[in-house]
Amino acid sequence: MGARAPFHPRPAFSGLFATLRATLCATLCAPLFAASPAASVASGGGEVEVLHWWTSGSEAKAVLSLKATLRAKGDVWKDFAVAGGGGDSAMTLLKSRVASGNAPAAAQIKGAALQDWAGEGALASIDDVAKAGHWDAVLPKAIADQMKYRGSYVAVPVNVHRVNWLWINPAAFKRAGAHVPTSWDEFFAAAEALRKAGIVPVAHGGQGWQDLTLFESVALGVGGPAFYRQALVQLDPAALAGPTMEQVLRTFKRIKPYTDKDAPGRDWNLATAMVIHGEAAMQFMGDWAKGEYLAVGARPGQDFVCTPVPGTAHSFIYSVDSFAMFRLRSAADTRAQKDLAAAIMAPEFQQAFSLDKGSIPVRTDVSMDRFDACAKDSNADFRAAAKRNTLLPSLAHGMAVAPGAEAAIRDAISDYWNSERMTPQDAMQGLVAAARHAAASAGH
């Protein structure tokens, strides 16, 4: 999840990749993965260094399930974990590692950034693993296409997060006599009632990626899916500077007075904790927040409520966690890498990981029987949105536009959010300038 630092391609990637030191297990000895694709090519246990930024409580627990998977196969997981929910720090360190010739074996990279790395020859094809596992048949086309470069898989998807969720503490709402909102009018009425009751209406972390996460949900809720796609995916200047965007920006900024004075710089999971403990009543955040609730034994529908952001019930902003596989220099390393990819896509791991992470499996054939009501609703909405063509890539979480464009838009939105003087017209000028700069950069 989260935004990443812009990636500036480097011209000479050959020779810069760290070699994995051993291979994975010759057979998928754990019963859990007995049917995993590519099992027959493994030979011997080894060490796999993996870059990720899953360091919060629920995220760390989810990582443990992947470590256990590899341990069961006789392998050692070497953590390259970088704190910071948005992944900015992780991407900065990754670029430094690659530049110094010491890249990890796999890295948490997603969306448009995958195309940047693959375009420089940095990533390896894992088409044989995908074919053996029938990935094209079990992945939604929109997701499969983002894992490919020029038709070949270069990354493996782990899960799907829904971004446009509103998390609610029902006890706080009850104390304030407020009702779960389904429209923006209802939202602001609830926020005002909560404030009068002495409860922080909205828990927010004043970090750029969190500002943009809130903004894109408001953009969808106010403007609808067609506007979202035109403005935040296609970066159409007419949409970025039109009357609908002005309404979006006014609604977005209207939320700020309902946050607290300590919001700037707060990590997302600390904002979630405010809602868990009743210090705040609501949070706009993707469903990774649910993992924080589950980690402390909170029950969906009783201790917390998950509901789509007002106006977004029939749409789904998605973020897909994925691991890019770097090009390796030896046959043994390549076999190990393919086994890792197969393990990540195994149905049993997909289920176990999402149960801990708060997400839903990216595979469409995984049973949802063990999942909670929020996840079941998310899965149903995900499939329905795919059929309606209202499945939308997250701008804030690297799925919609190139990293440079995302960073420029993020800065423009945060400037507007934090300024007492900027008008919606000022913000729209910043958005158009960011889009034009991105278009110019892409043309070079």
MIMIPA-796455 format. One record per residue: x, y, z of N, C-alpha, C in turn. Coordinates in pm, whole numbers, padded with zeros to 5 digits, always signed. Each point is the difference from the previous one (the first is absolute). Layout:
REM MIMIPA-796455
XYZXYZXYZ;...
This chain:
REM MIMIPA-796455
+00082-00115+00000-00082+00115+00000+00085+00120+00000;-00061+00117-00034+00072+00123+00016+00069+00048-00124;+00033+00127-00002+00071+00059-00110+00147-00030+00012;+00072+00013-00112+00141-00027+00001+00076+00118-00054;+00129+00006+00030+00083+00104-00056+00009-00019-00150;+00012+00109-00078+00008-00013-00145+00118-00085-00041;-00018-00083-00102+00109-00081-00053+00057+00067-00123;+00128+00026+00003+00068+00057-00115+00086-00110-00062;-00037-00051-00119+00070-00113-00058+00149+00027-00016;+00079-00103+00025+00144+00010-00019+00036-00078-00126;+00094+00048-00081+00023-00059-00132+00073-00133+00002;+00073-00032+00105+00082-00121-00005-00032-00090+00118;-00098-00087-00017-00037-00089+00108+00080-00130-00003;+00056-00038-00115+00066-00129-00010+00116-00006+00096;+00010-00110+00072+00109-00019+00095-00026+00058+00137;-00122+00057+00022-00026+00066+00127-00081-00084+00098;-00030-00121-00039-00094-00076+00082+00068-00101+00090;-00039+00005+00125+00057-00092+00098-00042-00143-00034;+00091-00094+00016-00029-00140-00029-00054-00070+00124;-00110-00066-00015-00049-00080+00113+00098-00114+00025;+00021-00039+00125+00109-00089+00035-00035-00147-00006;-00128-00030-00006-00034-00142-00005-00135-00017-00066;-00057-00118+00003-00129-00024-00062-00101-00050+00102;-00125+00000-00043-00106-00045+00090-00009-00153+00001;-00092-00050+00072-00013-00144+00024-00027-00080-00127;+00058-00120-00012-00019-00081-00120-00143-00045-00015;-00066-00019+00109-00143-00032-00005-00074+00091+00095;-00123+00027-00028-00079+00084+00089-00045-00088+00116;+00092-00011+00099-00019-00101+00103-00117+00030+00092;-00038+00126+00014-00114+00029+00087-00129-00044-00069;-00086-00074+00067-00126-00043-00061-00081+00117-00053;+00015+00115+00064-00076+00118-00041+00025+00035-00144;+00123-00030-00048+00037+00043-00135+00033-00119-00091;-00059-00114+00030+00031-00119-00078-00036+00017-00146;-00100+00080-00030-00045+00014-00139+00049+00127-00065;+00094+00070+00064+00045+00129-00052+00074-00016-00131;-00026+00086-00103+00068-00009-00127+00150+00017+00015;+00074-00058-00091+00145+00012-00011+00074-00073+00112;-00071-00083+00076+00066-00071+00109+00110-00090-00052;-00017-00054-00118+00093-00098-00050+00136+00057-00034;+00012+00134-00010+00128+00055-00043+00088+00041+00117;-00051-00007+00123+00079+00045+00113+00107-00102+00036;+00112+00045+00057+00105-00093+00042+00083+00065+00109;-00021-00041+00125+00079+00052+00110-00060+00124+00061;+00028+00021+00130-00050+00118+00068+00094+00117-00017;-00051+00121+00016+00084+00117-00017-00054+00120+00073;+00062+00114-00027-00036+00126+00064-00056+00096-00104;-00112+00061+00033-00062+00096-00090-00015+00133+00073;+00066+00104-00047-00014+00133+00059-00115+00071-00068;-00093+00052+00080-00121+00060-00053-00019+00140+00060;-00014+00098-00088-00027+00137+00042-00149+00021+00016;-00041+00053+00117-00141+00033+00023-00007+00107+00107;-00120+00056+00017-00019+00099+00107-00117-00037+00090;-00021-00128+00016-00106-00048+00088+00056-00012+00142;-00009+00105+00077+00062+00002+00132-00098+00029+00114;-00126+00035-00030-00097+00020+00107-00041-00136+00056;-00079+00001+00108-00034-00125+00067-00064-00104-00090;-00109+00036-00068-00069-00096-00085+00082-00035-00122;+00072+00099-00055+00081-00025-00117+00116-00095+00032;+00062+00022+00116+00110-00087+00039-00048-00144+00018;-00122-00014+00053-00056-00134+00015-00022-00065-00136;-00044+00079-00097-00021-00053-00134+00131-00047-00061;+00107+00076+00023+00131-00039-00052+00044-00133+00060;-00033-00022+00127+00039-00125+00064-00056-00121-00073;-00120+00015-00060-00058-00113-00071+00080-00035-00125;+00056+00103-00066+00084-00028-00116+00135-00059+00044;+00054+00050+00109+00124-00057+00052-00020-00147+00035;-00115-00031+00061-00029-00139+00038-00011-00087-00123;-00057+00055-00106-00011-00075-00125+00137-00042-00050;+00093+00094-00003+00134-00032-00050+00076-00089+00097;-00020+00021+00129+00067-00084+00099-00043-00145-00016;-00129-00021-00028-00050-00136-00018+00062-00067-00121;+00050+00081-00094+00064-00054-00119+00152-00011+00018;+00048+00031+00121+00143-00012+00027+00080+00124-00031;-00067+00114-00012+00067+00122-00039+00005+00102+00114;+00086+00099-00017+00014+00108+00097-00045+00130-00064;-00091+00070+00065-00045+00132-00045+00092+00103+00063;+00063+00084-00080+00083+00108+00051-00076+00130-00017;-00036+00061+00112-00079+00122-00003+00080+00121-00048;-00060+00073-00094+00049+00134-00034-00120+00090+00023;-00038+00014+00129-00121+00074+00037+00035+00145+00028;-00082+00091-00055+00022+00143+00018-00128+00060+00055;+00007+00060+00118-00119+00058+00062-00050+00119-00079;-00131+00021+00006-00061+00113-00071-00110-00051-00090;-00126+00019+00040-00112-00063-00068-00011+00029-00147;+00049+00116-00047-00014+00032-00140+00102-00063-00091;+00113-00049+00057+00101-00062-00085+00099+00095-00061;-00009+00131+00030+00094+00096-00056+00144-00037+00037;+00023-00024+00127+00135-00032+00047+00048-00130-00063;-00090-00096-00015+00037-00128-00058+00049+00017-00144;-00072+00080-00078+00040+00020-00139+00131+00077-00012;+00022+00095+00089+00126+00074-00001+00117-00095+00027;-00016-00088+00098+00106-00095+00031+00018-00103-00112;-00110-00041-00062+00012-00096-00109+00082+00058-00115;-00029+00125-00037+00075+00062-00109+00149+00009+00035;+00028+00029+00126+00139+00006+00044+00065-00138-00009;-00074-00103+00042+00054-00137-00006+00026-00042-00144;-00093+00029-00088+00017-00038-00140+00119+00074-00061;+00011+00129+00029+00109+00080-00054+00136-00050+00047;+00006-00058+00121+00126-00048+00054+00027-00146-00033;-00088-00060-00081+00019-00139-00041-00039-00101+00105;-00093+00034+00089-00035-00088+00111-00152-00008+00017;-00071-00025-00108-00147-00007+00005-00046-00123+00076;-00113+00007+00069-00057-00119+00063-00056-00095-00105;-00035-00120+00042-00053-00099-00094-00137+00037-00051;-00082+00055+00089-00136+00040-00037-00032+00128+00074;-00084+00081-00057-00032+00129+00062-00148+00030-00015;-00056+00065+00100-00140+00039-00001-00016+00122-00091;-00030-00026-00125-00019+00104-00101-00133-00028-00067;-00070+00104-00039-00132-00025-00057-00038+00106-00101;-00108-00029-00071-00059+00097-00090+00095+00047-00109;-00008+00131-00028+00078+00057-00110+00149-00011+00023;+00045-00005+00126+00143-00010+00027+00059-00130-00055;-00082-00105-00008+00048-00124-00059+00047+00021-00144;-00074+00083-00072+00035+00024-00140+00133+00074-00011;+00027+00091+00094+00128+00071+00000+00117-00095+00017;-00010-00085+00101+00109-00094+00026+00015-00100-00115;-00112-00053-00047+00007-00099-00108+00053+00062-00128;-00037+00125-00026+00046+00068-00120+00150+00019-00006;+00065-00005+00114+00145+00012+00006+00069-00136+00002;-00077-00105-00022+00059-00134-00001+00031-00055+00138;-00062+00058+00103+00033-00040+00136-00072-00126+00046;-00114-00030-00059-00085-00107+00049+00001-00120-00094;-00026-00117+00059+00004-00125-00075-00140-00050-00029;-00017-00067-00113-00127-00063-00033-00022-00123+00086;-00121-00014+00051-00039-00121+00074-00121-00063-00068;-00003+00011-00133-00113-00053-00077-00020-00150+00019;+00109-00076+00015-00016-00145+00013-00072-00035+00130;+00028+00076+00108-00071-00022+00126-00147+00039-00016;-00025+00112-00065-00136+00047-00020-00081-00099-00083;+00063-00054-00102-00069-00097-00085-00031-00128+00077;+00098-00047+00079-00022-00121+00079-00111+00021+00103;-00010+00121+00053-00101+00029+00101-00130+00054-00056;-00011+00012-00132-00122+00051-00066-00039+00138+00052;+00099+00088+00014-00026+00131+00057-00101+00081-00081;+00007-00010-00131-00093+00078-00082-00145-00040+00027;-00022-00122+00040-00136-00048+00025-00050+00038+00138;+00089+00022+00096-00044+00024+00138+00020+00144+00045;+00057+00086-00086+00018+00140+00033-00092+00087-00085;-00062+00103+00057-00075+00095-00084+00095+00061-00103;-00049+00023-00120+00087+00047-00107+00071+00131+00035;-00072+00091+00067+00061+00128+00035+00121-00020+00090;-00008-00098+00090+00111-00028+00091+00112-00071-00074;-00035-00101-00079+00102-00074-00075+00080+00092-00090;-00068+00092-00067+00069+00090-00093+00102+00087+00072;-00029+00037+00125+00095+00084+00073+00122-00077+00049;-00009-00133+00003+00114-00082+00040+00091-00032-00118;-00039+00043-00120+00073-00035-00122+00073+00119-00060;+00106-00031-00073+00069+00099-00081+00012-00059-00140;-00059+00069-00096-00003-00049-00139-00051-00143-00007;-00105-00026+00078-00067-00130-00006+00058-00108+00087;+00111+00025+00068+00062-00102+00085-00007+00040+00147;-00032-00097+00084-00003+00025+00143+00141+00030+00052;+00012+00110+00074+00126+00036+00064-00017+00019+00150;-00122-00016+00048-00030+00016+00142-00112-00095+00038;-00010-00026+00129-00103-00089+00051-00089+00078+00097;-00132-00001-00021-00092+00072+00090-00024-00079+00127;-00014+00072+00110-00018-00065+00129-00145+00006+00046;-00063+00114-00018-00133+00022+00057-00064+00122-00064;-00123+00027+00038-00071+00120-00047-00051+00076+00122;+00029+00129+00003-00055+00088+00102-00104+00092-00063;-00107+00024+00074-00094+00104-00039+00038+00127+00075;+00016+00108-00073+00045+00125+00059-00118+00083+00053;-00111-00002-00069-00112+00090+00033-00091-00053+00111;+00063-00027+00116-00073-00041+00119-00004+00114+00101;-00108+00007+00076-00012+00088+00116-00018-00090+00122;+00091+00014+00098-00002-00083+00120-00062+00078+00115;-00087-00065+00073-00083+00070+00100+00002-00074+00133;+00010+00077+00108-00018-00053+00134-00148+00019+00037;-00079-00108+00004-00144+00015+00022-00034+00053+00140;+00086-00030+00100-00027+00050+00134+00011+00152+00004;+00099+00055-00074+00014+00145-00006-00121+00062-00069;-00045-00064-00107-00118+00050-00071-00123-00002+00092;-00010-00106+00078-00116-00011+00090+00003+00111+00104;+00119+00029+00055+00011+00106+00100-00040+00135-00056;+00028+00020-00128-00030+00129-00063-00138+00003-00064;-00070-00113+00000-00130-00005-00066+00011+00015-00150;+00112-00044-00057+00026+00012-00144-00035-00130-00071;-00015+00009-00132-00035-00116-00081+00105-00023-00108;+00022-00126-00033+00099-00035-00103-00040+00067-00131;+00090+00080-00059-00039+00080-00118+00010-00079-00131;-00093+00030-00089+00005-00055-00136+00009+00111-00104;-00012+00124+00044+00012+00116-00089+00090+00102+00068;+00044+00101-00075+00086+00101+00059-00077+00089+00097;-00125+00026-00027-00080+00076+00095-00008-00074+00134;-00023-00129-00007-00006-00081+00122+00136-00005+00070;+00106-00005-00079+00133-00004+00059+00028+00125+00082;-00026+00117-00057+00030+00123+00072-00095+00022+00119;-00123-00050-00012-00092+00007+00114+00053-00087+00115;+00050-00119-00033+00057-00088+00102+00126+00062+00061;+00085+00058-00086+00124+00061+00048-00028+00113+00098;-00101+00079-00030-00035+00112+00088-00054-00051+00134;-00081-00104-00005-00053-00058+00124+00112-00057+00085;+00097-00064-00063+00113-00057+00072+00085+00109+00065;+00023+00107-00075+00080+00108+00055-00068+00062+00122;-00131+00020-00008-00074+00056+00114+00002-00092+00121;+00018-00131-00026+00007-00097+00110+00141-00012+00056;+00094+00079-00052+00136-00003+00050+00084-00112-00055;-00038-00057-00113+00073-00110-00064+00062+00051-00129;+00126-00033-00025+00063+00036-00127-00075-00072-00111;-00062+00072-00093-00079-00068-00103+00084-00088-00093;+00115+00052-00046+00079-00071-00100+00144-00015+00047;+00047-00123+00015+00140-00027+00029+00078+00004-00132;+00103+00083-00004+00076+00016-00123+00148+00012+00033;+00081-00048-00089+00144+00017+00011+00045+00097-00108;+00054+00112+00041+00039+00103-00096+00128-00034-00072;-00004-00103-00080+00110-00039-00089-00053+00006-00142;+00090+00027-00095-00044+00022-00137-00084-00113-00056;+00042-00124+00021-00074-00112-00058-00138-00015+00067;-00009+00036+00129-00131-00007+00066-00091+00111-00049;+00054+00119-00022-00080+00108-00058-00056-00043-00135;+00085-00063-00083-00043-00040-00134-00099-00115+00006;+00015-00088+00097-00096-00110+00019-00139+00056+00029;-00006+00097+00089-00128+00065+00031-00054+00071-00123;+00086+00071-00070-00044+00077-00116-00059-00088-00109;+00063-00112-00032-00052-00081-00110-00135-00063+00034;-00022-00032+00128-00131-00052+00039-00106+00108-00011;+00036+00123+00038-00095+00111-00016-00027+00025-00148;+00104-00008-00082-00017+00023-00144-00098-00100-00060;+00011-00126+00042-00094-00101-00050-00139+00024+00057;-00007+00031+00129-00130+00018+00064-00077+00119-00050;+00071+00105-00037-00066+00121-00050-00017-00004-00152;+00102-00045-00069+00000+00008-00146-00048-00124-00073;+00008-00116+00065-00041-00124-00065+00115-00065-00076;-00021-00126-00045+00108-00077-00062+00051+00058-00132;-00089+00053-00084+00045+00054-00129+00092+00121+00023;-00041+00088+00093+00084+00114+00032+00132-00046+00060;-00004-00095+00091+00122-00050+00064+00099-00048-00107;-00049-00079-00094+00088-00054-00103+00057+00112-00088;-00085+00094-00036+00044+00109-00087+00103+00089+00070;-00025+00032+00128+00086+00094+00071+00124-00066+00059;-00017-00113+00067+00109-00055+00079+00073-00117-00064;-00049-00049-00111+00070-00106-00073+00052+00055-00134;-00088+00066-00074+00039+00058-00129+00067+00137+00016;-00016+00063+00114+00056+00133+00030-00043+00103-00105;-00127-00003-00034-00057+00092-00098-00005+00141+00059;+00069+00098-00059+00001+00136+00055-00139+00060+00016;-00091-00034-00092-00137+00054+00010-00070-00050+00126;+00023-00127+00035-00061-00054+00122+00071+00052+00124;+00131+00015-00007+00077+00047+00115-00031+00146+00036;-00051+00076-00098-00027+00143+00025-00146+00037-00020;-00087-00102-00002-00141+00027-00026-00083+00019+00125;-00129+00025-00017-00090+00026+00115-00014-00118+00095;+00006-00123-00053-00010-00116+00089+00121-00008+00092;+00119+00028-00053+00119-00001+00084-00009+00108+00107;-00056+00115-00035-00016+00104+00101-00088-00049+00115;-00108-00069-00034-00088-00055+00104+00073-00105+00083;+00080-00083-00066+00078-00101+00071+00094+00066+00100;+00072+00102-00044+00096+00067+00086-00067+00069+00118;-00115+00060-00024-00071+00066+00110-00046-00104+00104;-00050-00112-00045-00044-00105+00091+00119-00056+00077;+00110-00024-00070+00123-00050+00061+00048+00093+00112;+00009+00128-00028+00050+00095+00099-00099+00021+00115;-00126-00023-00027-00102+00015+00104+00017-00106+00110;+00068-00108-00031+00021-00107+00098+00107+00040+00103;+00094+00084-00039+00116+00026+00086-00036+00052+00139;-00094+00092+00015-00032+00047+00136-00049-00110+00094;-00037-00114-00056-00047-00110+00083+00112-00096+00039;+00125+00033-00039+00117-00074+00049+00056+00075+00122;+00099-00059+00066+00054+00063+00121+00133+00070-00030;+00042+00085+00092+00120+00082-00020+00128-00082-00004;-00002-00122+00052+00119-00084+00002+00012-00091-00122;-00086+00019-00099+00000-00086-00118+00129+00007-00082;+00063+00117-00018+00118+00006-00087+00110-00099+00041;+00043-00080-00098+00107-00095+00022-00039-00131+00064;-00125-00017+00038-00043-00122+00069-00001-00119-00097;+00054-00113+00043-00007-00121-00081-00144-00050-00007;-00032-00069-00110-00137-00044-00024-00051-00092+00110;+00086-00092+00048-00047-00096+00100-00026+00065+00134;+00066+00113+00028-00029+00074+00122-00135+00069-00011;-00034+00046-00120-00133+00056-00022-00106-00110+00016;+00030-00119-00051-00094-00113+00018-00019-00030+00148;+00108+00006+00076-00010-00027+00144-00091+00099+00070;-00003+00125-00048-00090+00099+00058-00145-00044-00015;-00034-00057-00116-00137-00047-00021-00026-00125+00083;+00098-00089+00006-00016-00122+00079-00032+00033+00146;+00069+00100+00054-00015+00033+00143-00106+00106+00026;-00072+00042-00104-00109+00094+00020+00043+00145+00015;+00128+00028-00024+00047+00139+00004-00050+00076-00122;-00020-00072-00108-00056+00056-00123-00108-00095-00049;-00084+00048-00091-00115-00080-00041+00012-00060-00139;+00078+00064-00090+00006-00046-00139+00143+00011-00053;+00030-00082-00100+00126+00012-00074-00024-00041-00145;+00049+00081-00093+00003-00036-00141+00131-00076-00025;-00011-00126-00031+00122-00079-00020-00035-00131-00069;+00097-00055-00071-00019-00129-00065-00017-00112+00102;-00032-00120-00050-00037-00106+00093+00117-00065+00071;+00124+00051-00023+00109-00043+00087-00026+00047+00143;-00083+00104+00016-00034+00047+00135-00074-00108+00078;-00075-00083-00070-00077-00104+00069+00091-00096+00075;+00119-00023-00054+00094-00088+00069+00034+00049+00139;+00002+00132+00019+00029+00056+00132-00114-00032+00098;-00122+00006-00048-00115-00036+00084+00005-00148+00039;+00022-00084-00100+00001-00143+00025+00112-00040+00093;+00113+00071-00008+00116-00034+00083-00028+00018+00149;-00095+00086+00034-00034+00022+00142-00132-00068+00037;-00050-00086-00089-00120-00076+00030-00130+00072-00024;+00004+00114-00069-00124+00073-00029-00081-00076-00104;-00133+00010+00011-00089-00077-00086-00073+00091-00097;+00004-00034-00131-00071+00082-00098-00150-00006+00022;-00064+00116-00014-00143+00009+00022-00039+00023+00144;+00094-00021+00091-00026+00023+00142+00093+00106+00057;+00131-00027-00006+00097+00096+00053+00042+00104-00103;-00017-00033-00127+00028+00096-00106-00090-00028-00119;-00018+00103-00081-00084-00009-00119+00083+00039-00122;-00011-00077-00106+00062+00036-00127-00112+00036-00097;+00013+00114-00064-00101+00044-00096+00069+00075-00112;-00049-00010-00123+00063+00077-00107-00006+00149+00028;+00102+00071-00045-00002+00146+00009-00127+00050-00067;-00065+00102+00057-00125+00050-00060+00010+00021-00151;-00100-00052-00070-00006+00016-00145+00080-00101-00079;+00067-00098+00068+00087-00094-00073-00045-00145+00013;-00122-00024+00043-00043-00136+00031+00010-00096-00118;-00016+00050-00122-00001-00089-00116+00130+00006-00079;+00105+00056+00062+00130+00007-00064+00106-00056+00094;+00116-00029-00055+00105-00066+00078+00135+00056-00042;+00061+00081+00088+00137+00046-00025+00094-00108+00053;+00081-00055-00087+00083-00113+00042+00148+00035+00007;+00066-00067+00093+00146+00000+00008+00043-00145+00014;+00092-00042-00082+00047-00138-00001+00146-00003+00046;+00026-00067+00110+00138-00022+00041+00061-00104-00093;+00122+00024-00042+00066-00096-00089+00150+00003+00023;+00064-00108-00038+00146-00010+00008+00059-00011-00140;+00090+00092-00031+00073-00006-00126+00117-00096+00017;+00025-00077-00103+00110-00096+00002+00115+00053-00087;+00114+00023+00063+00113+00057-00072+00073-00105-00083;+00060+00047-00107+00074-00089-00089+00121-00057+00073;+00018-00132-00007+00107-00069+00069+00102-00058-00099;+00117-00039+00053+00109-00039-00089+00025-00149-00008;-00067-00079+00082+00028-00144-00004-00129-00079-00009;+00012-00122-00052-00118-00086-00013-00057-00035+00137;+00087-00022+00099-00048-00036+00134-00080+00115+00061;+00050+00122-00017-00072+00116+00052-00136+00016-00067;-00003-00026-00130-00125+00012-00074-00103-00101+00048;+00045-00123+00027-00092-00101+00053-00055+00043+00135;+00087+00055+00085-00045+00045+00132-00105+00110-00012;+00024+00092-00090-00090+00112-00020-00138-00048-00046;+00000-00097-00089-00127-00052-00051-00077-00074+00108;+00072-00067+00089-00068-00067+00110-00064+00102+00095;+00069+00111+00023-00057+00104+00084-00128+00055-00061;+00003+00026-00132-00119+00051-00068-00116-00099+00010;+00030-00128-00019-00105-00102+00008-00058-00008+00140;+00086+00014+00102-00047-00007+00138-00094+00115+00032;+00033+00119-00048-00084+00116+00027-00139-00016-00062;-00006-00062-00118-00128-00016-00068-00076-00125+00041;+00057-00083+00086-00070-00120+00045-00130+00040+00071;-00112-00066-00030-00128+00039+00060+00002+00003+00152;+00069-00097+00061+00002-00005+00147+00073+00120+00059;+00111+00040-00064+00071+00117+00050-00081+00126-00024;-00062+00010-00116-00083+00116-00030-00107+00019+00109;-00059-00110+00041-00102+00008+00103+00060+00039+00135;+00108-00068+00041+00060+00026+00130+00052+00143+00010;+00061+00047-00107+00058+00134+00002-00109+00107+00016;-00105-00010-00080-00104+00101+00007-00078-00005+00131;-00012-00118+00058-00066-00009+00130+00074+00082+00105;+00132+00004-00010+00080+00079+00093+00008+00147-00041;+00009+00025-00129+00027+00135-00049-00123+00089-00002;-00119-00061-00006-00122+00080-00009-00047+00020-00142;+00069-00061-00095-00032+00016-00142-00087-00116-00046;-00014-00015-00132-00065-00117-00058+00098-00064-00098;-00013-00130-00025+00090-00066-00094-00013+00059-00140;+00111+00006-00072-00006+00049-00137-00054-00108-00094;+00016-00126+00037-00056-00109-00079-00151-00002+00018;-00070-00025-00108-00146-00001+00006-00057-00135+00041;+00088-00102+00015-00049-00135+00031+00025-00039+00146;+00036+00097+00084+00027-00031+00141-00130+00011+00080;-00026-00099+00083-00121+00001+00083+00004+00115+00099;-00115+00066+00018-00012+00111+00097-00067-00045+00130;-00017-00130+00018-00074-00050+00115+00061+00043+00133;+00131+00010+00009+00066+00033+00126+00012+00151+00023;-00044+00078-00096+00019+00144+00010-00116+00067+00074;+00027+00118+00053-00102+00075+00073-00094+00072-00096;-00100+00064+00057-00103+00065-00082+00057+00112-00086;+00096+00076+00054+00059+00108-00078+00070-00054-00125;+00075-00108+00018+00071-00059-00113-00097-00060-00101;-00104-00063+00048-00099-00058-00092-00069+00109-00080;-00033+00112+00066-00059+00112-00072+00098+00056-00103;+00126+00011+00041+00102+00052-00091+00016-00089-00122;+00002-00130+00022+00015-00094-00110-00118+00007-00096;-00121+00007+00056-00119+00010-00085+00000+00130-00079;+00039+00110+00066+00004+00129-00069+00110+00002-00107;+00111-00066+00029+00111-00008-00096-00046-00067-00129;-00066-00113+00014-00046-00072-00119-00109+00077-00073;-00091+00062+00076-00108+00076-00062+00055+00122-00073;+00099+00068+00060+00059+00117-00064+00072-00037-00127;+00064-00117-00001+00068-00044-00121-00101-00018-00114;-00117-00050+00031-00104-00018-00102-00059+00133-00044;-00010+00098+00092-00059+00130-00031+00100+00097-00064;+00126-00040-00005+00107+00090-00044+00017+00117+00096;-00021-00027+00129+00025+00101+00103+00111-00046+00094;+00086-00087-00051+00120-00042+00071+00109+00100-00037;+00046+00077+00097+00085+00116-00028+00133-00010+00072;+00111+00026-00070+00132-00007+00063+00024+00118+00093;+00063-00027+00112+00028+00105+00097+00112+00090-00047;-00026+00130-00004+00106+00098-00027+00096+00007+00117;-00052+00002+00121+00082+00020+00119+00092-00118+00028;-00034-00116-00053+00075-00121+00033+00066-00064-00121;+00036+00085-00096+00088-00043-00106-00059-00080-00112;-00133-00006-00010-00062-00086-00100-00044+00074-00126;-00008+00134+00005-00067+00073-00107+00095+00069-00098;+00103+00066+00051+00088+00080-00085+00145-00027+00036;+00090+00052-00083+00143-00018+00025+00040+00065+00132;+00103-00051+00064+00039+00051+00132+00027+00151+00003;+00062+00054-00104+00028+00143-00002-00126+00083+00000;-00098-00042-00078-00128+00072-00005-00073-00011+00133;+00003-00118+00057-00065-00020+00130+00061+00091+00106;+00132+00008+00002+00068+00083+00100-00036+00147-00016;-00007+00047-00125-00034+00140-00024-00143+00031+00042;-00092-00091-00028-00139+00020+00040-00013-00008+00152;+00072-00092+00060-00001-00012+00146+00045+00130+00065;+00106+00059-00053+00049+00126+00057-00104+00111-00015;-00064+00005-00117-00101+00104-00023-00118-00015+00096;-00042-00123+00023-00114-00024+00090+00038+00031+00144;+00118-00040+00042+00042+00029+00138+00019+00149+00023;+00051+00070-00102+00013+00145+00013-00135+00064+00023;-00098-00045-00074-00135+00055+00014-00060-00036+00136;+00016-00124+00041-00054-00046+00128+00058+00079+00117;+00127+00032-00009+00069+00064+00113+00001+00152-00005;-00048+00058-00109+00004+00145-00013-00131+00063+00047;+00014+00113+00068-00118+00076+00041-00045+00098-00109;+00086+00022-00097-00026+00104-00100-00033-00053-00139;+00046-00121-00033-00022-00052-00135-00149-00021-00027;-00042+00038-00119-00138-00022-00044-00007-00127-00084;-00120-00050-00024-00012-00113-00092+00059+00032-00138;-00013+00125-00044+00057+00038-00130+00152-00011+00003;+00062+00040+00111+00145-00016+00014+00038-00147-00008;-00075-00083+00071+00029-00143+00001-00016-00061-00139;-00104+00041-00072-00021-00053-00135+00114+00039-00093;+00051+00122+00015+00116+00039-00080+00119-00089+00029;+00018-00034+00128+00109-00090+00037-00018-00139-00059;-00124-00050+00000-00026-00133-00057+00025-00002-00150;-00044+00104-00069+00022+00006-00145+00150+00010-00030;+00071+00081+00078+00144+00012-00021+00070-00134+00022;-00043-00073+00102+00060-00131+00028-00026-00096-00115;-00123+00003-00054-00034-00089-00111+00079+00035-00126;+00014+00127-00025+00075+00042-00120+00148-00036+00013;+00055+00016+00120+00140-00036+00022+00019-00150-00021;-00095-00077+00049+00006-00146-00016-00006-00038-00147;-00089+00067-00075-00012-00029-00143+00127+00036-00075;+00060+00112+00038+00125+00042-00065+00112-00098+00031;+00005-00047+00125+00105-00095+00039-00016-00132-00074;-00126-00043-00016-00026-00125-00071+00038+00010-00146;-00004+00119-00056+00032+00018-00142+00146-00003-00031;+00085+00011+00104+00143+00000-00023+00052-00140-00011;
